[in-house]
Amino acid sequence: MYGIVKQSGGYIWVYSEAGHGTTVKIYLPRVPGVADAPAPASEPQQVRGGDETVLLVEDAAPVRTLARRSLEARGYRVLEAADGPSALQLSARHRGGIDILVTDVVMPGMSGRELAERLALSGPP
């Protein structure tokens, strides 16, 4: 959040007092002009499910669990790993193909980008 606020030319004020909580105020610069009226909502479309195999790599267990459940609810087969090295091992052991890689970008030991590059170099099983 800090990065978005600073990039927008704003600033953040934080006040914290033990036993009383924390107050966070975000100040953003005023934008000249009048905002456009929001576009009318379109008709909701039916979301298609998938049948592909997804390699899900996320070091935060609660986030990984939520993502796995969401993907499985849509019909995807999910292989999950907590980090890049585990994902490489899982990929090497997996007998079928992996259609989709969903990975955290910043992880300890190996970034999501490095993982994707290494998987691409190893080619399909």
Beta strands, then each sheet from edge to edge (+ up, - down):
strand 1: 11-17
strand 2: 21-27
strand 3: 53-57
strand 4: 77-81
strand 5: 100-103
sheet 1: 1+ 2-
sheet 2: 4+ 3+ 5+
end
